[in-house]
Amino acid sequence: MAHELAPLPYFKDSLEPHIDALTMEIHHGRHHKAYVDNLNKAIAGTPLEGLSIEALIADISNVPENIRGPVRNNGGGHWNHTFFWNILAPNAGGIPRGELADAITATFGSFADFQAKFEAAGVGRFGSGWAWLVLNGGKLEVVSTANQDNPLMGKAVAGVEGKVLLGVDVWEHAYYLKYQNLRAGYLKAVWNLVNWPKVSALYAAAK
Ligand code: MN3
């Protein structure tokens, strides 16, 4: 079955003023849609059509070489954006609670130290990519990937690994209309949108 672009789980203007409606419209309706369309095109007529998006990108090295690049870029793009839309929410943000909060403090020193490390990972990613919070071998880590790579792809492909708890798109298309070149300002604003109950649920499931 072909992969599909799911509707946003909220209205395109629901993340205002932190992420503007036009950015959401273009980012979801054009960028994410293009990843889905190009992924479907790349795997059309191959046995890979039967795989879930997770199974497909977790095993990139077994994708035939002639379509591996497009599957990696567009399959990664599809998974990453689907995850991103769903880890954000209107009227969210604040601070995590419970076991996740304890783990963040134990690992990074404080929630503020974690935020600084995450923002640095996003700002420090030269060009396009993503910043992530992952659980790797039972330990929280802040990492980043290039382009549409992600930790599901594994260390050999993406350079990082672990179960994804939080991810933020730092491609210019994610913020340029409102923040222009100020990626750091966008990353700070995104804290107002993080759905911590959801991140906590992912943490509980990943442990
Ligand atoms: Mn994007």
Boltz pocket constraint, residues with backbone or C-beta under 6 A from the ligand:
constraints:
  - pocket:
      binder: B
      contacts: [[A, 27], [A, 31], [A, 81], [A, 169], [A, 171], [A, 173], [A, 174]]
      max_distance: 6.0
